[in-house]
């Protein structure tokens, strides 16, 4: 039985126009995200078979595959909800996202400085990857991470709350090789209400982690 399933989109394919075309959303969700879900489930089956047969010759590759596909599934599941056709701007007290706005200012100095860092981190990924705003539970701060593929270069224990997909399949049909133009456009569809909810949940969960005796 499959452990992971492809979540439904929270909007229709055309909801993020003109920032992201319906064709990209359909292919990205129905093909690429679906492939990561299948890859994670297939790898779990292969690991179960390895346990049953006590055959560990492929363990390194299987563990890498699980990290790759599972991380791809998780990041994409966040990605869809991080966006809305009514988004953009920045978190504000009057919109009920003041706590997130304060955390960004405390962690980065200002929203403008945070925006510049996440934009650069996303747009300069070498090859395939993501730019991510994450809650880091030891310091209680927000950090920007530049993730290679789906799982590389990640601070352990940090929780992603805002993700920018910088893989070519996220933008190439519309933006060609202009990754930076796509990342700049992404700011127009950020769902700050969703990011704020994820920030609050990450803080509450992070405070329960026992990281040292």
N, C-alpha and C positions, 0 to 999 in steps of 0.2 A: 504494500500500500504506500502511495506517495506521501511523504512527510510535508513537503512544501507545495504550495499551489500558487498560481498566478493571480494576484489580486486584480479586481476590476478597477478601471480608471475612475476617478471621482468626477469626471466630466467627459464630454464627447470629444471626438478627435479634433474638432475645429475650435475648441474653447480657448486655445492659447494663440490664435492668430492675432496679428501678423508676426508675432515673435517666433512662433514655431508652427510650421505648416501642418495641416491634418495628415498629409502623407507621412511625414516624419514621425508624428505621434503614433500612428497606426503601426508602422514598421518597427519602431522602437519598442513599443509595448508588446505587440502581438508576436513579434519574431525574436527580437534580441532579449528582452526580459524573459520571455517564455523559455528561451534556450538556457538561461542561467538556472531557472527553476528545474528544468529537466536534467541539466548537468549535475545539480546538487543531489537530486533524487537518485540518479544513476550511480553517482559516486558512493552514496550511502549503501546502495545495494552491493556494490563491488567490495566495500569494506566489510559488510556482513559476510560475504562469501569468503573473504580472506580470513576472517575470524573462524568461520566454520571449518575451513580446510587447514588452518594454521599455516597459511602460505603468505609470507610477508615480503616477497621479492619486489612488489610494486608499491610498498607502503609510502615511500617518499613522494612518488607521483600522485598517489591517491589523496594524500593529505593536502598537497598543493592544489589539486583539482577541487577538493572540497572547499578550501579557503577561497579560491577564485570564484567558484560558482555561487557559493552561499553569500559571500560578500557582495557579489553583483546583484543577487536577489534582494538583499537587505537595502543596499544603497538605492536601487531603483524604486523599491517600495516607498522609501522616504521621498525620493525625487518627485514622484507624481503628486504627492500631497503638498510638497513645498511650493507648488505653483498654482496660480489661479488667474483667470482672465481679468479679474478685478484687483490684481495685486500691484506691486511696485511701491515706489516711495521709500519710506523708512519707518521703523517702529516708533510709535508716538504714544504718549500718555493718554491722549484723548481717544485713541483707538483701542485702549485696553492692553497695549503692549509696552507700557512704560517700564516694567521690570526688565524686560529684554533690552530695551534701549539703554537703561542704566548699566546693565552688565556689559554691553558692547562698549560704552564709553569708558567704563572702568578698566576693561581688559585691553583696549586698543587706543585709548586717548580720545577718540571721537568716532562718529559713524563714518565720516569721510575717510579717515585713516584705515578703519576696518574694511570699507568697501574697496579701497585701493589694494590692500593686501590680498583679499580673497580674489579680486579680479586678476591680479598678477599671478597668484598661485594657480588659478584655474587655467589661465590663458597660456602659461609657460610650461605646462606639463609636457614632458618629453615622451612622445608617442601617445599612449592611451592612459587615461586616468581621470581624477576628479579633484576639484577644489572643495574643501569641506570646512564648515564652521562646526566645532565640536565643544562639548562641555568636558573639561578635565577635572575629575573629582578630587584629586589630592590638593590642588591649589584652589579649587572652586572657581577657576577662571574659564573664560572662553578662549579657545585657540583656533588658529587656522592650520589645517593640514593639507598637504599636497599628496594625494594618494595615487600611487602607480598601479595600473591595472584596476583592481578593485580592493586589493588587500595589502599592498606594500607601502611601507613608510608611515605606518599608523602608530600613534601613541597608545599603548595598551591601557584599557580601562576608560578611554575617552568615548563619549557618546555623540555621534553625528546628529546635528539638529537642522542644518541647512547644507544641501549638497548641490553642486554644479557639475553636471556630467560633461566632461571634456573629451569623451571618445568621439571619433569622427562620425559614428553612426547617429550621434545626437544632433548633428548640424549640417553635415556635408551636402546633402541634397539641396539645401536652401542657402547656406553660407559659403559653399565650396571650401577653400582652404583658409578662410578668414576666421579662425577660431576666436580671435580677440573680439571681432564684431558680434559673434554669437554670445560670448560671455557678457559683453556690455549690454546686449539686448535682454539677457536673462533678468537683469535687475528690474525690468518692467513687469515681470509676472511673479515676483516673489510673494508668497503667501505668508505675511508676517504673523498672522494669527496662528497658523500652524507651527511656525518656528517658535513662537512664544510658548505654546503648549508643550512642545518638545523640550524646550529649555527648562520649564518648570518640572516636568516629569524626570528629566535627567538629574536635576538638583536633588529631588526627593529620593531617587534611587541611589545616587552617588553618595549621599550622606549615610547610607546603610552599608556601604562597602567597608570591610575590615581589611585594610591594606598592609597593616603592620601590627605586630603584637604590642 
